[in-house]
């Protein structure tokens, strides 16, 4: 059934351009589990997909080939069902024969979903797919959409393939979770109307994953929804964490170990710190796991201002994983009403500050737009200096280094209501700015920007110090 797609305008445009081009197109769609890849393709290309096959997780080649024969039977509607092919080369030959026998004025559209599950070990699927594309599909006005939740696998084995698929991808879509504005529109479309602070709380716990957001119910507060989704016995996300990483990665225990390690560090860790604290090997496997987690959207690497790439700090930025490890896993007696209890204690305050920082970092485009520098080239980074016996250290979670000879030092503060800058806070901020200027010897203009859910009320401590104050509304634009 045709349904309305919320957001995804640029992604729909890519698919439409591929559909309407005059050449064969191979579109690679990458995105993490539950982000809405399949829904996007089926709705954007509704009524136009001639053949669709979805890989089955942890299933051998024999069953995958049977699934292929069953799907071809459904699409082709022959008098006698197709028999299971002996291998993938035979399967694609069957597909070619059927497509050649099908006369239609428009181009044929094929959709292979969960490609990593189809390409089982020693199945020769990728080789057969490459031969199918190079020997026939590329010359016969075909649009092929290939999709996979294991983003790193898709990048290494398809996008960067050096075999039959080398340089064959014509268009790429990396589907991201909804941002705050898309989340708001998605929930309104589903009849859920909440104010932006309520939406912010839901995003802090669930992130912008459409499959999770579908569980949010109208007529309930953010706290009530989080209780229902994360703390009720049948809540969707009470045990999603155990399924999330094994569904994407082989040997997922290594990925989970790294996620747990990063969850304990609010400001992130460098690769060397991850190796040291996690007692991991200093080799290619650690780099591979980091790349897999980053390309799948669970962690984000941030450069330190003025530092080399090897000093990049990695932060756990998947909202649900942070929330699960902080509140759900540590509380064995999970029950409805748990979140309304947790949200009153000190651990909530600590978590909410970290969660809000991550959301701000995820919405850098919106922050730049609010600052009026959307068209200015910028580089975003972090900055930290360890303290010593003479002076305390400093931590700046977001620096926006601008090409117009300016730098925004961003202070990210989470408060439940409008707030005032205290004398102590003003002194700390002045110290940060002075220390930053002294250490970096920057000649650029430095602006202090404060970002918080609610308004910073001007007073004698903020006047002359804070150049720009943004509220959560800026993140929704």
C-alpha positions in Angstrom: 0.0 0.0 0.0 1.3 3.4 -1.0 2.1 5.5 2.1 3.3 9.1 2.6 7.1 9.5 3.1 8.0 12.1 5.7 11.3 13.9 5.0 13.9 12.0 2.8 13.5 14.7 0.1 17.1 14.5 -1.2 17.0 10.7 -1.1 13.8 10.5 -3.1 15.3 12.9 -5.6 18.3 10.6 -6.1 16.0 7.6 -6.7 13.8 9.6 -9.1 16.8 10.8 -11.1 18.0 7.2 -11.4 14.6 6.1 -12.4 14.2 8.7 -15.1 17.8 8.6 -16.5 18.5 7.3 -20.0 21.2 4.9 -18.8 21.3 1.8 -16.6 21.7 2.7 -13.0 23.0 0.9 -10.0 22.1 2.6 -6.7 23.7 1.6 -3.4 21.6 2.4 -0.4 23.4 2.2 2.9 22.1 2.8 6.4 21.9 1.2 9.8 19.3 -1.2 11.0 15.8 0.2 11.5 16.5 3.5 9.8 13.9 3.0 7.1 15.9 1.9 4.0 13.4 -0.7 2.7 10.4 1.6 3.4 12.1 4.4 1.4 12.7 2.2 -1.7 9.3 0.6 -1.6 7.4 3.9 -1.2 9.6 6.0 -3.5 9.4 3.4 -6.3 5.9 2.2 -5.5 4.3 0.2 -8.3 7.6 0.3 -10.3 9.6 -2.6 -8.8 9.6 -5.5 -11.1 11.6 -7.9 -8.9 12.5 -7.8 -5.2 14.6 -10.2 -3.2 15.5 -9.8 0.5 18.4 -11.7 2.1 17.7 -13.9 5.1 19.9 -13.6 8.1 22.1 -16.6 9.1 20.7 -18.7 6.2 22.8 -20.8 3.8 23.1 -20.4 0.1 20.6 -23.3 -0.6 17.8 -21.5 1.2 18.7 -18.1 -0.2 18.4 -19.7 -3.7 15.1 -21.2 -2.9 13.9 -17.8 -1.7 15.1 -16.4 -5.1 13.0 -19.0 -7.0 10.0 -18.3 -4.8 10.2 -14.5 -5.4 10.7 -15.0 -9.1 7.6 -17.2 -9.2 5.6 -14.5 -7.4 6.7 -11.8 -9.8 6.6 -13.8 -13.0 3.4 -15.9 -12.2 4.4 -18.9 -14.5 2.1 -21.9 -15.0 4.6 -24.0 -13.1 6.7 -22.6 -10.1 10.4 -22.0 -10.8 12.7 -24.6 -9.4 15.6 -23.7 -7.1 18.7 -22.8 -9.2 22.0 -24.6 -8.5 24.0 -21.5 -7.9 23.8 -17.7 -8.2 25.0 -17.6 -11.8 22.1 -19.8 -12.7 19.8 -17.6 -10.7 20.7 -14.5 -12.6 20.4 -16.3 -15.9 16.8 -17.2 -14.9 16.2 -13.6 -14.1 17.6 -12.4 -17.4 15.5 -14.9 -19.4 12.3 -13.7 -17.6 13.2 -10.0 -18.0 13.9 -10.5 -21.7 10.5 -12.2 -22.1 8.7 -9.4 -20.4 7.8 -6.6 -22.8 7.2 -3.2 -21.2 7.8 0.3 -22.3 9.5 1.5 -19.2 12.8 0.4 -17.7 12.9 -2.6 -15.4 13.5 -1.9 -11.7 15.2 -4.5 -9.5 15.6 -4.3 -5.7 18.0 -6.5 -3.7 17.6 -5.9 0.0 20.0 -6.9 2.8 22.7 -7.8 0.3 25.2 -8.8 3.0 22.9 -11.7 4.0 22.6 -12.8 0.4 26.3 -12.9 -0.2 27.0 -15.7 2.2 30.5 -17.1 2.5 31.6 -19.1 -0.6 28.3 -18.3 -2.2 29.9 -16.5 -5.1 26.9 -14.1 -5.1 28.9 -10.9 -5.7 30.8 -12.5 -8.6 27.5 -13.5 -10.1 25.9 -10.1 -9.5 28.9 -8.4 -11.1 28.7 -10.7 -14.2 24.9 -10.1 -14.5 25.5 -6.3 -14.4 28.5 -6.2 -16.8 27.3 -8.7 -19.3 23.6 -7.8 -19.5 22.0 -5.3 -17.1 24.2 -2.4 -17.9 23.2 -2.6 -21.5 19.4 -3.1 -21.1 18.0 0.0 -19.4 18.0 -1.6 -15.9 17.7 0.2 -12.5 19.2 -1.9 -9.8 18.9 -0.8 -6.2 21.1 -2.7 -3.7 20.7 -2.2 0.0 22.3 -3.3 3.2 22.2 -2.5 7.0 25.9 -3.5 7.5 27.1 -0.2 6.2 30.8 -1.1 6.4 30.3 -4.4 4.5 28.5 -2.5 1.8 31.3 0.1 1.5 34.1 -2.5 1.4 32.5 -5.2 -0.7 30.3 -3.2 -3.1 31.2 0.5 -3.2 35.0 -0.1 -3.1 34.9 -3.5 -4.8 37.9 -4.2 -7.1 36.2 -7.1 -8.9 33.2 -7.2 -11.1 31.4 -4.3 -9.3 34.4 -2.0 -9.5 33.3 1.5 -10.3 29.8 0.3 -11.2 27.8 2.2 -8.6 26.2 5.2 -10.3 24.5 6.7 -7.3 24.9 6.4 -3.6 22.5 7.1 -0.7 23.7 7.0 2.9 20.4 7.1 4.8 20.7 8.8 8.2 18.4 8.8 11.2 15.8 11.6 11.3 17.0 14.9 12.6 14.8 16.8 15.1 12.8 18.6 12.5 12.1 15.3 10.6 11.2 13.6 13.9 8.7 16.4 14.7 7.2 16.1 11.2 7.1 12.2 11.4 5.3 12.2 14.8 2.8 14.9 13.7 2.0 12.8 10.6 1.2 9.9 13.0 -1.1 12.1 15.0 1.4 12.7 17.9 1.7 16.3 18.9 4.2 17.2 21.6 6.0 20.4 22.4 9.7 20.6 21.5 11.1 20.0 24.9 9.0 16.7 25.1 10.3 15.8 21.6 13.9 16.6 22.7 13.6 14.2 25.6 12.3 11.4 23.3 15.1 12.0 20.9 17.7 11.9 23.7 16.5 8.4 24.5 15.4 6.9 21.1 17.3 9.0 18.6 15.9 9.6 15.1 15.2 5.9 14.2 11.8 5.7 12.5 11.1 2.2 13.7 11.6 3.3 17.3 9.6 6.5 16.9 6.6 4.5 15.6 6.2 3.3 19.1 5.5 6.9 20.4 1.8 7.3 21.3 -0.2 10.5 21.3 -1.8 11.7 24.5 1.2 10.6 26.6 4.2 12.7 27.8 7.7 11.9 26.8 8.3 10.2 30.2 5.3 8.0 29.8 6.3 7.0 26.3 9.8 6.2 27.3 8.5 4.1 30.1 6.2 2.2 27.7 8.9 1.7 25.0 11.9 1.0 27.2 10.8 -0.2 30.6 7.6 -2.2 30.1 7.9 -6.0 29.9 6.9 -6.0 26.2 8.5 -2.7 25.3 10.2 -2.7 21.9 13.5 -1.4 23.2 13.9 -3.3 26.5 16.2 -5.8 24.8 16.9 -4.2 21.3 20.5 -3.7 22.3 21.2 -7.5 22.4 19.9 -7.8 18.8 21.2 -4.6 17.3 24.9 -5.3 16.9 24.8 -9.1 16.2 22.4 -8.3 13.3 25.0 -6.1 11.7 28.5 -7.5 12.5 30.3 -10.8 12.6 32.0 -11.2 16.0 29.8 -8.5 17.4 31.2 -9.0 20.9 34.2 -6.8 19.9 31.9 -4.0 18.7 29.8 -4.2 21.8 33.0 -4.1 24.0 34.0 -0.9 22.2 30.5 0.6 22.5 30.5 -0.1 26.3 34.0 1.5 26.6 33.0 4.6 24.8 29.7 4.8 26.8 31.8 5.4 29.9 33.7 8.4 28.4 31.6 11.6 28.0 34.2 13.3 25.9 35.3 10.4 23.8 38.5 8.5 23.5 41.3 8.4 20.9 42.2 5.2 19.2 45.2 4.7 21.4 43.1 5.2 24.5 40.5 2.7 23.3 43.3 0.2 22.8 44.7 0.9 26.2 41.5 0.9 28.2 39.8 -1.9 26.3 42.9 -4.1 26.3 42.6 -4.4 22.5 45.2 -5.3 20.0 47.0 -2.5 18.3 46.3 -3.7 14.8 44.1 -3.5 11.8 41.2 -5.3 13.5 40.7 -2.4 16.0 40.8 0.1 13.1 38.3 -2.0 11.2 35.8 -2.2 14.1 36.1 1.6 14.6 35.4 2.1 10.9 32.5 -0.3 10.9 30.9 1.4 13.9 31.4 4.9 12.5 30.1 4.1 9.0 27.1 2.5 10.6 26.4 5.6 12.6 26.9 4.4 16.1 30.1 6.4 16.9 31.4 9.7 15.5 35.0 10.8 15.2 35.9 14.4 16.0 39.2 16.1 15.3 40.9 17.9 18.1 41.6 21.5 17.1 45.1 21.8 15.6 45.8 18.1 16.0 46.7 15.3 13.6 44.2 12.7 12.4 45.6 10.0 14.8 44.4 12.1 17.7 40.8 12.0 16.6 38.4 11.3 19.4 35.6 8.9 19.0 32.3 9.4 20.9 29.4 7.1 21.2 26.6 9.1 19.5 23.9 6.5 19.1 21.2 7.8 21.5 19.6 4.5 22.2 22.8 2.7 23.0 23.8 5.4 25.5 20.4 5.3 27.1 20.2 1.5 27.3 23.7 1.2 28.9 23.0 4.0 31.4 19.5 3.1 32.5 17.9 0.0 31.1 20.7 -2.6 31.5 21.8 -1.4 34.9 18.3 -1.9 36.4 17.3 -5.5 36.5 13.9 -4.6 38.0 12.6 -2.9 34.8 9.0 -2.0 35.1 6.6 0.6 34.0 7.2 3.9 35.8 10.9 3.3 36.0 11.8 6.3 33.9 9.7 8.7 35.8 11.8 7.6 38.9 15.2 7.7 37.1 14.5 11.1 35.6 14.5 12.7 39.1 17.9 11.5 40.2 21.5 12.8 39.8 22.4 10.2 37.2 19.7 11.6 34.9 21.3 15.1 35.1 24.7 13.7 34.1 23.3 11.7 31.2 21.1 14.5 30.0 24.0 16.8 29.6 26.0 14.3 27.6 22.9 13.3 25.5 22.2 17.0 24.7 25.8 17.5 23.6 25.5 14.6 21.2 22.3 16.0 19.7 23.9 19.4 19.2 26.9 17.8 17.5 24.5 15.9 15.3 22.8 19.2 14.2 25.8 21.2 13.2 24.1 22.2 9.9 21.2 23.7 11.9 23.6 25.5 14.3 25.5 27.1 11.4 22.2 28.2 9.9 21.1 29.8 13.1 24.5 31.6 13.4 24.1 33.0 9.8 27.2 31.2 8.5 25.6 28.4 6.5 27.5 29.5 3.4 30.8 29.9 5.2 33.3 27.1 5.0 33.9 25.8 8.5 35.7 23.0 10.3 34.2 21.6 13.5 36.5 20.2 16.3 37.0 19.7 20.0 39.6 21.2 22.3 40.9 20.0 25.6 43.9 20.6 27.9 44.7 18.6 30.9 45.0 20.5 34.2 48.1 20.6 36.4 49.1 21.9 39.8 49.1 25.5 38.5 45.8 25.7 36.7 42.8 23.5 35.9 42.3 21.9 32.6 39.7 22.9 30.0 37.2 21.1 27.8 35.5 22.6 24.8 33.1 20.2 23.1 32.5 22.2 20.0 34.7 24.7 18.1 33.5 26.0 14.8 36.6 27.3 12.9 35.4 29.6 10.2 36.9 30.8 6.9 35.8 34.4 7.7 38.6 34.7 10.3 36.4 33.8 13.2 35.9 31.0 15.7 32.8 30.1 17.7 33.5 28.5 21.0 30.2 26.7 21.8 29.1 26.0 25.4 26.4 23.2 25.4 24.2 23.5 28.5 21.2 21.4 29.4 18.5 23.0 31.6 14.8 22.2 32.0 13.8 25.9 32.0 15.1 29.4 31.3 18.3 30.0 33.2 20.8 32.6 34.3 24.6 32.7 34.0 26.2 32.7 37.4 29.4 34.5 38.4 31.2 31.1 38.7 30.0 30.0 35.3 31.1 33.3 33.7 34.5 33.1 35.3 34.9 29.5 34.0 33.9 30.6 30.4 36.3 33.5 30.5 39.1 31.2 31.6 38.4 28.8 28.7 38.5 31.6 26.1 41.7 33.1 27.5 43.4 29.7 27.9 42.4 28.7 24.3 43.8 31.9 22.9 47.0 31.6 24.8 47.6 28.0 23.8 46.6 28.2 20.2 48.0 31.8 19.6 45.0 32.3 17.3 44.6 35.6 15.6 41.0 35.0 14.8 38.0 36.7 16.4 36.5 34.4 19.1 32.8 34.4 19.7 31.2 32.7 22.7 28.1 30.8 21.7 25.8 29.2 24.3 23.3 26.5 23.2 20.7 25.2 25.6 17.1 23.9 25.4 15.7 27.1 26.9 16.6 30.8 26.9 19.6 32.2 28.6 18.2 35.2 30.4 20.6 38.2 30.0 22.2 39.5 33.2 25.3 41.3 34.4 27.4 38.1 34.0 26.3 37.2 30.4 26.3 40.7 29.0 29.6 41.4 27.2 30.6 37.7 27.5 28.0 35.7 25.6 27.9 36.8 21.9 25.1 34.5 20.8 22.5 32.4 22.7 20.6 29.7 20.9 17.7 27.6 22.2 16.6 24.1 21.1 14.4 25.8 18.4 17.5 26.4 16.4 18.1 22.7 16.3 14.6 22.1 14.9 15.1 24.4 11.9 
